[in-house]
């Protein structure tokens, strides 16, 4: 495979064409939340979206805690990685929602802190338990409506 070095600015369309030419469908994973990715996610309020992300954060935190205590490491690893993957997908769907254009910094920071917590909290000292508390507020706000 030939590597192309891009020295000048290029459009997103050109970048996408280069990526498809170089990698084809290799970089495209099927969505885990199929009906949400098909458009339903964009009908939910921000509180509902962040509350759903919080559910996956909680699952990841629970699986992470079980990994530390359990002898069935493989099963807990699979649960942990599955919850992390689902949370990242929901974060990306939220970041792609055009209604939250003015909130991208906040959502992006939560995404960054989540990634830090998953990787051990070395950058910000974050933990999945702390993040679960943050996202729980959105879940409760969504339930009140």
C-alpha positions in Angstrom: 0.0 0.0 0.0 1.4 3.4 -1.0 1.5 6.1 1.7 0.4 9.5 0.6 1.8 12.5 2.3 -0.5 15.5 2.3 1.3 18.8 2.6 -1.6 21.2 1.6 -5.0 21.6 3.0 -7.6 19.2 1.7 -11.4 19.0 2.0 -13.2 16.4 4.0 -14.5 14.9 0.8 -11.0 14.4 -0.5 -9.8 13.0 2.8 -12.8 10.5 2.8 -11.9 9.5 -0.7 -8.3 8.9 0.3 -9.4 6.8 3.3 -11.8 4.7 1.3 -9.2 4.2 -1.4 -6.5 3.1 1.2 -8.7 1.2 3.7 -12.0 0.4 2.0 -14.5 -0.8 4.7 -11.8 -1.8 7.0 -12.2 1.3 9.2 -16.0 1.0 9.4 -17.4 -1.0 12.2 -21.1 -1.8 12.3 -23.0 0.2 14.9 -23.8 -1.6 18.2 -26.9 0.5 18.7 -28.4 0.0 15.3 -31.8 1.7 15.8 -30.1 4.6 17.7 -27.5 5.1 15.0 -30.2 5.0 12.3 -31.6 8.3 13.6 -33.5 7.6 16.8 -30.6 8.9 18.9 -31.2 12.4 17.4 -34.8 12.4 18.7 -33.6 12.1 22.4 -32.9 15.2 24.5 -29.4 15.9 25.7 -30.3 14.7 29.2 -31.6 11.4 27.8 -28.5 11.0 25.6 -26.1 11.7 28.4 -28.1 9.5 30.8 -27.8 6.6 28.4 -24.1 7.2 28.1 -24.0 7.1 31.9 -25.6 3.6 31.9 -22.7 2.3 29.9 -20.2 4.2 32.1 -21.8 2.5 35.1 -21.6 -0.9 33.4 -18.0 -0.4 32.6 -17.3 0.7 36.2 -19.1 -2.3 37.6 -17.2 -4.7 35.3 -13.9 -2.9 36.1 -14.5 -3.4 39.9 -15.4 -7.1 39.2 -12.2 -7.6 37.3 -10.2 -6.6 40.4 -12.1 -9.0 42.6 -12.9 -11.9 40.4 -11.3 -15.1 39.2 -13.4 -15.1 36.0 -11.1 -12.4 34.5 -12.0 -13.2 30.9 -15.8 -12.7 31.3 -15.3 -9.5 33.2 -12.8 -8.2 30.6 -15.3 -8.9 27.9 -18.1 -7.1 29.8 -15.8 -4.1 30.5 -14.6 -3.7 26.9 -18.2 -4.1 25.6 -19.5 -1.4 27.9 -16.6 0.9 26.9 -17.2 0.3 23.2 -20.9 1.0 23.6 -20.2 4.2 25.6 -17.8 5.5 23.0 -20.3 4.8 20.3 -23.0 6.8 22.2 -20.5 9.6 22.8 -19.8 9.7 19.1 -23.5 9.8 18.2 -24.0 12.6 20.7 -21.0 14.6 19.3 -22.5 14.1 15.8 -25.9 15.5 16.8 -26.2 19.0 15.2 -28.5 20.2 18.0 -25.6 20.2 20.4 -23.2 22.3 18.3 -22.9 24.8 21.1 -22.2 22.1 23.7 -19.4 20.2 21.9 -16.7 21.4 24.3 -18.6 20.0 27.3 -19.4 16.7 25.6 -15.9 16.4 24.2 -14.4 17.0 27.7 -16.6 14.3 29.2 -15.5 12.0 26.4 -11.9 12.8 27.1 -12.3 12.2 30.9 -14.1 9.0 30.2 -11.2 7.8 28.1 -8.8 8.8 30.9 -10.8 6.9 33.5 -10.9 3.8 31.2 -7.1 4.0 30.9 -6.5 4.3 34.6 -7.1 8.0 35.4 -3.5 8.9 35.1 -4.0 12.2 33.2 -6.9 13.7 35.2 -7.2 11.4 38.2 -10.7 10.5 37.0 -12.6 7.3 37.8 -15.6 5.6 36.3 -17.4 5.8 39.6 -17.0 9.6 39.6 -18.2 9.8 36.0 -21.2 7.6 36.8 -22.2 10.2 39.4 -21.9 13.0 36.9 -24.0 11.2 34.3 -26.6 10.1 36.8 -27.7 13.7 37.2 -28.6 13.7 33.5 -30.5 10.4 33.8 -32.5 11.8 36.8 -33.3 15.0 34.9 -34.5 13.0 31.9 -36.8 11.0 34.1 -38.4 14.1 35.6 -39.6 15.2 32.2 
